[in-house]
Amino acid sequence: MTDKEELEIAVKALDSKKAEKITALKVKDLTILANYFVIASATSTTQVKALADAVEYHLEQAGVSPKSVEGVQSRNWIVLDYVDVIVHVFTEEAREFYQLEHLWADGEKVDVSEMLK
């Protein structure tokens, strides 16, 4: 499976559970951490968990398991590391605090609207 396919599955999974402000950044040329970052907001800590679970479920169905999952206890931010794609799910407050879009502003924005059709 390609990193682009993983990205699309993650974005669709987030959208299926009503994630807000889904953003994808291509960071392949900026870091060795991953090729893409996906960032999404949740309206509650319960939704943070539900969104992360949806991503994990849908990628698992496609035969892809996360290398690691962090933040499950805090529930304000869960990060799922799929090596080429890293998915960050935040409460809105945590997203504003960490400002990953600002931190990775040199990353190329990916148009996720095409993935949601």
Secondary structure, 3 states (H helix, E strand, C coil): CCHHHHHHHHHHHHHHCCCEEEEEEECCCCCCCCCEEEEEEECCHHHHHHHHHHHHHHHHHCCCCCCEEECCCCCCEEEEECCCEEEEEEEHHHHHHHCHHHHCCCCEEECHHHHHC
